[in-house]
Amino acid sequence: MLQKAIDYIEDHIKDEIDPEKLAAMAGYSPYHFYRIFHKHTGFTIMDYVVKRKLQYAMYELANGEKIIQIAMDYGFETHSGFTKAFKKCFGSPPSLCKLHCPLSLPQKLNLLSLHEKNTGGIIMQPKIAKRSAFYVAGKAFEGAFENVRYTRDAPAFWQQRGLTDGSIERFLYQLLSPEKHGEYCINISNEQDKDRFTYLFAVHYDNDRPLPKELTAFLIPETTYAIFRTPLVEPAQFVPSIKGTWQYILEDWLPQSSYEIDEAGFDFEYYDEHCHYWDYEKIYMEIHIPIIEKERG
């Protein structure tokens, strides 16, 4: 029944949404509907409606519609009110975010599929961003795996010493002193090594400091990324949520989007202070996917 309410929101995205009507549609009292909706999606009903409206607005921005017209179409009374809500949702004003909007429509949500993937909530539309080439440096782990392609294909490496107890992380920060906190987890295997997997746990590296022999420096080439955030979850759900988000990206989002994997780039997982369970009750991380536009046939 929740899916019915989700579908109604999609079909009436430019209309004013009445939460009590959604509750009746789902067969619940408003009180129970609000609780169940939040439990299964990770959002309050009206927070979800606003975020969804803004995702569609983002698509229209990418396709050249004027901001004031978009604001009016999606029920925002003023240009400033729309800009404030947009910045709160995406972290950037529409004028800047326009450069990083996905070119394809927001995909319709299948709650059953997300539940089966154990994502821990709804995965919002990714940010599209071009990034210049940059260096990382860290500890490489090698193993024998068949048909490894993505970083998500080797979760076993998280069980290696140092990746779970924090010792390598502390060592890298002490040695390299990167300006910004954040760890990169990358599959740097060569295309020719079909049965080998090299997993790099790294931090940003300015390429000036000498490296000890046990560390590896690696250049991430310039490319455009689709940047996904995992849903906010409690620490016990964090690892399943990451795996579920990978599934969603590869099985749902990519096939339905206007993008495909840029084989010249490297996907990576990025962990900053927002994954620190000792600082936050709920945590998230980012998955960066190198993309190019699909050829239009």
C-alpha positions as CSV (number, residue, x, y, z in Angstrom):
1,M,0.0,0.0,0.0
2,L,2.9,2.3,0.6
3,Q,3.9,1.8,-3.0
4,K,0.5,3.1,-4.1
5,A,1.1,6.3,-2.2
6,I,4.6,6.6,-3.7
7,D,3.2,6.1,-7.2
8,Y,0.5,8.8,-6.5
9,I,3.2,11.3,-5.5
10,E,5.1,10.6,-8.7
11,D,2.0,11.0,-10.9
12,H,1.0,14.2,-9.2
13,I,4.4,15.6,-8.6
14,K,3.4,19.2,-9.6
15,D,0.2,19.2,-7.5
16,E,-0.3,20.0,-3.9
17,I,0.0,16.7,-2.0
18,D,-2.4,16.1,0.9
19,P,-0.8,13.7,3.5
20,E,-4.2,12.6,4.8
21,K,-5.3,11.6,1.4
22,L,-2.2,9.5,1.0
23,A,-2.9,7.9,4.4
24,A,-6.4,7.0,3.3
25,M,-5.1,5.6,0.0
26,A,-2.7,3.4,1.9
27,G,-5.5,2.2,4.3
28,Y,-4.0,3.7,7.5
29,S,-4.9,6.5,9.9
30,P,-2.7,9.6,9.4
31,Y,-0.7,8.8,12.6
32,H,0.1,5.2,11.6
33,F,0.8,6.2,8.0
34,Y,3.3,8.8,9.0
35,R,5.2,6.3,11.3
36,I,5.2,3.5,8.7
37,F,6.2,5.9,5.9
38,H,9.2,7.1,7.9
39,K,10.2,3.6,8.9
40,H,10.2,2.3,5.3
41,T,11.6,5.3,3.5
42,G,13.8,7.1,6.0
43,F,11.9,10.4,5.4
44,T,8.8,12.1,6.8
45,I,6.1,12.2,4.3
46,M,6.3,16.0,3.5
47,D,10.1,15.9,3.5
48,Y,10.0,13.2,0.9
49,V,7.4,15.1,-1.2
50,V,9.6,18.2,-1.2
51,K,12.8,16.3,-2.0
52,R,11.0,14.5,-4.8
53,K,9.7,17.7,-6.3
54,L,13.2,19.2,-6.1
55,Q,14.6,16.1,-7.9
56,Y,12.2,16.7,-10.8
57,A,13.0,20.4,-10.7
58,M,16.7,19.5,-11.0
59,Y,16.0,17.5,-14.2
60,E,14.2,20.5,-15.7
61,L,17.1,22.8,-14.8
62,A,19.4,20.5,-16.7
63,N,17.1,20.8,-19.7
64,G,17.1,24.6,-19.8
65,E,13.9,25.6,-18.0
66,K,14.0,28.9,-16.2
67,I,14.3,28.8,-12.4
68,I,11.3,31.0,-11.7
69,Q,9.0,28.9,-13.9
70,I,10.2,25.7,-12.3
71,A,9.6,27.1,-8.9
72,M,6.0,28.0,-9.7
73,D,5.4,24.7,-11.5
74,Y,6.4,22.7,-8.4
75,G,4.4,24.8,-5.9
76,F,7.0,27.2,-4.5
77,E,5.5,30.6,-4.0
78,T,8.7,32.6,-4.5
79,H,12.1,32.3,-6.3
80,S,13.8,32.7,-3.0
81,G,11.8,30.0,-1.3
82,F,12.6,27.6,-4.1
83,T,16.3,28.5,-3.9
84,K,16.4,28.0,-0.1
85,A,14.7,24.6,-0.3
86,F,17.0,23.6,-3.2
87,K,20.1,24.5,-1.4
88,K,19.0,22.8,1.8
89,C,18.3,19.6,-0.2
90,F,21.4,19.5,-2.5
91,G,23.9,21.7,-0.8
92,S,24.2,24.1,-3.7
93,P,21.9,26.8,-5.2
94,P,20.1,26.1,-8.5
95,S,22.4,28.3,-10.5
96,L,25.4,26.2,-9.5
97,C,23.7,22.8,-9.3
98,K,22.5,23.3,-12.9
99,L,25.9,22.3,-14.0
100,H,25.7,19.0,-12.2
101,C,22.2,17.8,-12.9
102,P,21.5,14.3,-14.2
103,L,20.2,14.5,-17.7
104,S,17.7,11.7,-17.2
105,L,14.4,11.8,-15.4
106,P,14.3,10.7,-11.7
107,Q,13.6,7.0,-11.7
108,K,10.4,5.8,-10.2
109,L,10.9,4.1,-6.9
110,N,10.2,0.5,-6.2
111,L,10.0,0.1,-2.4
112,L,9.9,-3.7,-2.6
113,S,13.1,-3.8,-4.6
114,L,14.9,-1.4,-2.2
115,H,13.8,-3.5,0.7
116,E,15.1,-6.7,-0.9
117,K,18.4,-5.0,-1.6
118,N,18.5,-3.9,2.1
119,T,19.5,-0.4,1.3
120,G,18.0,0.9,4.5
121,G,16.0,3.6,2.8
122,I,15.5,5.5,-0.4
123,I,18.5,6.4,-2.5
124,M,18.2,9.9,-3.9
125,Q,19.1,11.1,-7.4
126,P,22.9,11.3,-7.7
127,K,25.0,14.5,-8.1
128,I,26.8,14.7,-11.4
129,A,30.3,16.2,-11.1
130,K,33.4,16.5,-13.3
131,R,36.6,16.0,-11.3
132,S,40.1,16.8,-12.4
133,A,42.8,14.1,-12.1
134,F,44.1,13.6,-8.6
135,Y,46.5,11.4,-6.6
136,V,45.8,9.1,-3.8
137,A,48.2,6.9,-1.8
138,G,47.7,4.0,0.6
139,K,47.9,0.3,1.3
140,A,47.2,-2.1,-1.5
141,F,45.8,-5.6,-0.9
142,E,45.9,-8.3,-3.5
143,G,43.9,-11.5,-3.9
144,A,42.7,-14.0,-6.4
145,F,39.1,-13.4,-7.6
146,E,37.4,-14.2,-10.9
147,N,35.4,-11.6,-12.9
148,V,36.1,-8.7,-10.5
149,R,35.0,-5.4,-12.0
150,Y,33.8,-3.0,-9.4
151,T,35.0,-2.0,-6.0
152,R,31.9,-3.6,-4.4
153,D,33.1,-7.0,-5.7
154,A,35.6,-7.5,-2.9
155,P,33.9,-7.0,0.5
156,A,36.2,-9.7,1.9
157,F,39.0,-7.2,1.9
158,W,37.3,-5.3,4.7
159,Q,38.1,-8.2,6.9
160,Q,41.9,-7.8,6.3
161,R,43.9,-6.5,9.3
162,G,43.9,-2.8,9.3
163,L,40.7,-2.2,7.4
164,T,38.5,-2.8,10.3
165,D,40.7,-1.9,13.3
166,G,41.6,1.6,12.0
167,S,45.4,1.0,12.2
168,I,46.1,1.7,8.5
169,E,43.8,4.7,8.5
170,R,45.7,6.2,11.5
171,F,49.1,5.4,9.8
172,L,48.1,7.1,6.6
173,Y,46.9,10.3,8.3
174,Q,50.0,10.5,10.4
175,L,52.4,9.9,7.5
176,L,50.7,11.9,4.7
177,S,48.7,14.6,6.6
178,P,46.1,15.1,3.8
179,E,44.4,18.5,4.0
180,K,40.9,16.9,4.0
181,H,39.7,14.0,5.9
182,G,38.4,11.1,3.7
183,E,39.4,7.6,2.7
184,Y,39.2,6.2,-0.8
185,C,38.6,2.5,-1.4
186,I,39.4,1.6,-5.0
187,N,39.7,-1.4,-7.3
188,I,42.9,-0.6,-9.2
189,S,43.2,-4.0,-10.9
190,N,44.5,-4.1,-14.5
191,E,42.0,-5.1,-17.2
192,Q,44.3,-7.9,-18.2
193,D,44.3,-9.4,-14.7
194,K,41.0,-11.2,-14.9
195,D,41.6,-13.5,-12.0
196,R,43.4,-10.9,-9.7
197,F,42.0,-8.1,-7.6
198,T,44.0,-5.2,-6.2
199,Y,42.2,-3.2,-3.6
200,L,43.6,0.2,-2.5
201,F,42.7,1.8,0.8
202,A,44.0,5.4,0.4
203,V,43.8,9.0,1.3
204,H,44.4,12.1,-0.8
205,Y,48.1,12.6,-1.8
206,D,49.8,15.7,-3.0
207,N,52.5,13.7,-4.8
208,D,55.3,15.7,-3.2
209,R,55.9,13.7,0.0
210,P,58.2,10.6,-0.4
211,L,56.4,7.3,0.2
212,P,57.6,4.3,2.1
213,K,57.9,1.1,0.0
214,E,54.8,-0.5,1.6
215,L,52.5,2.3,0.2
216,T,51.2,2.7,-3.3
217,A,50.5,6.0,-5.1
218,F,47.8,6.0,-7.7
219,L,46.5,8.6,-10.2
220,I,42.8,8.8,-10.6
221,P,42.2,10.2,-14.1
222,E,39.9,13.2,-14.9
223,T,36.3,12.1,-15.5
224,T,32.7,12.8,-14.7
225,Y,31.1,11.0,-11.8
226,A,27.6,10.1,-10.6
227,I,27.9,10.5,-6.9
228,F,25.5,8.5,-4.7
229,R,25.0,8.8,-1.0
230,T,23.9,5.7,0.9
231,P,20.7,6.3,3.0
232,L,21.2,7.5,6.6
233,V,21.3,4.4,8.7
234,E,22.3,3.2,12.1
235,P,25.8,1.7,12.3
236,A,24.6,-1.9,12.4
237,Q,22.9,-1.3,9.0
238,F,25.9,0.5,7.4
239,V,27.6,-2.4,5.6
240,P,24.3,-3.9,4.3
241,S,23.3,-0.5,3.1
242,I,26.5,0.0,1.1
243,K,26.0,-3.4,-0.6
244,G,22.4,-2.6,-1.3
245,T,23.2,0.8,-2.8
246,W,25.8,-0.8,-5.1
247,Q,23.1,-3.3,-6.2
248,Y,20.7,-0.4,-6.9
249,I,23.2,1.6,-8.9
250,L,24.3,-1.3,-11.1
251,E,21.0,-3.2,-11.5
252,D,18.5,-0.3,-11.5
253,W,19.9,3.2,-11.9
254,L,22.5,2.6,-14.6
255,P,20.3,0.5,-17.0
256,Q,17.5,3.1,-16.8
257,S,19.6,6.3,-16.9
258,S,21.1,8.1,-19.9
259,Y,24.6,7.1,-18.7
260,E,27.0,4.2,-18.9
261,I,30.2,3.3,-17.1
262,D,33.3,5.2,-18.3
263,E,35.7,2.3,-18.7
264,A,38.7,4.7,-18.6
265,G,37.8,5.8,-15.1
266,F,37.7,4.1,-11.7
267,D,34.8,3.8,-9.4
268,F,35.5,4.2,-5.7
269,E,33.9,4.3,-2.3
270,Y,34.5,7.5,-0.3
271,Y,34.3,7.7,3.5
272,D,34.6,11.0,5.4
273,E,33.6,12.1,8.9
274,H,29.9,11.3,8.1
275,C,30.6,7.6,8.5
276,H,31.9,8.1,12.1
277,Y,29.5,6.2,14.3
278,W,31.1,7.7,17.4
279,D,30.1,11.2,16.2
280,Y,26.7,10.5,14.5
281,E,23.7,8.4,15.4
282,K,23.1,7.7,11.7
283,I,25.8,7.5,9.1
284,Y,26.4,7.4,5.3
285,M,29.2,7.2,2.7
286,E,29.5,8.0,-1.0
287,I,29.9,5.8,-4.1
288,H,31.5,7.6,-7.1
289,I,30.8,6.0,-10.5
290,P,32.7,7.2,-13.6
291,I,30.1,7.9,-16.3
292,I,29.7,9.0,-19.9
293,E,26.5,9.7,-21.8
294,K,25.0,6.8,-23.7
295,E,25.1,7.1,-27.5
296,R,21.7,7.9,-28.8
297,G,20.6,5.4,-31.4
